Amino acid sequence: MNLDYELFLEHSVVEEAKRIRGKARNRILEFVNSLVEDPFRSSAIEFVDRKGRAVVKSTVLNYSLTYSIDHAMKEIKVLELNKII
């Protein structure tokens, strides 16, 4: 199911992704691609961030991804990628 959503990555997400290697990087990329393919998928944790945006936090292996989906604009924005300690 491709609904032509655009994907945007914060610069910090791109920089963190460059540091990740192997299986973790592949799984993160697969997860992000799955969001584009199905932006209506159920998510782990949803909350409102300090900027007032509805955001979602999901875990992929030992990394957390925070992203927002704007269905009206058909945009997915990956806001944070952090290693879970």
C-alpha positions as CSV (number, residue, x, y, z in Angstrom):
1,M,0.0,0.0,0.0
2,N,1.8,3.1,-1.2
3,L,-0.1,6.3,-0.4
4,D,2.7,8.7,-1.7
5,Y,3.7,10.1,1.6
6,E,6.9,12.1,1.7
7,L,9.6,11.2,4.1
8,F,11.7,13.8,5.9
9,L,14.7,13.2,8.2
10,E,16.1,15.6,10.7
11,H,19.8,16.3,10.2
12,S,20.6,14.7,13.5
13,V,18.8,11.5,12.4
14,V,20.9,11.3,9.3
15,E,24.1,11.8,11.3
16,E,23.2,9.1,13.8
17,A,22.2,6.7,11.1
18,K,25.7,7.2,9.5
19,R,27.3,5.9,12.7
20,I,25.2,2.7,12.8
21,R,26.4,-0.4,11.1
22,G,25.2,-3.8,10.1
23,K,21.9,-5.4,11.2
24,A,20.8,-2.4,13.3
25,R,21.1,0.0,10.4
26,N,19.3,-2.3,8.0
27,R,16.4,-2.9,10.4
28,I,16.1,0.9,11.1
29,L,16.0,1.6,7.3
30,E,13.4,-1.2,6.9
31,F,11.3,0.3,9.6
32,V,11.4,3.8,8.2
33,N,10.5,2.4,4.7
34,S,7.6,0.5,6.2
35,L,6.2,3.8,7.6
36,V,6.1,5.2,4.1
37,E,4.5,2.1,2.8
38,D,1.8,2.0,5.5
39,P,1.6,5.3,7.5
40,F,-1.5,4.1,9.2
41,R,0.2,1.1,11.0
42,S,-0.3,0.9,14.7
43,S,2.5,2.3,16.8
44,A,4.1,1.8,20.2
45,I,3.8,5.0,22.1
46,E,2.0,8.2,21.0
47,F,2.3,11.5,22.8
48,V,2.4,15.2,22.3
49,D,6.0,16.7,22.4
50,R,7.0,20.0,23.9
51,K,6.3,21.8,20.5
52,G,2.7,20.5,20.6
53,R,3.2,17.9,17.8
54,A,1.6,14.5,18.0
55,V,4.5,12.2,17.8
56,V,5.2,8.4,17.9
57,K,8.1,6.6,19.6
58,S,9.0,3.1,18.4
59,T,11.9,0.8,19.2
60,V,14.0,-1.0,16.6
61,L,16.5,-3.3,18.2
62,N,18.4,-1.1,20.7
63,Y,17.4,2.2,19.0
64,S,14.4,4.5,19.6
65,L,12.8,6.5,16.7
66,T,10.6,9.4,17.3
67,Y,8.5,10.6,14.3
68,S,5.4,12.4,13.4
69,I,2.9,11.7,10.7
70,D,0.8,14.4,9.1
71,H,-1.9,12.7,7.1
72,A,-3.3,15.9,5.8
73,M,0.0,16.9,4.3
74,K,1.0,13.3,3.5
75,E,4.3,13.8,5.4
76,I,6.3,11.6,7.7
77,K,9.0,13.3,9.7
78,V,11.6,11.3,11.6
79,L,12.6,13.6,14.4
80,E,15.0,11.6,16.6
81,L,17.1,8.5,16.4
82,N,18.7,7.5,19.7
83,K,20.6,4.5,21.0
84,I,18.9,3.0,24.0
85,I,21.5,2.6,26.8
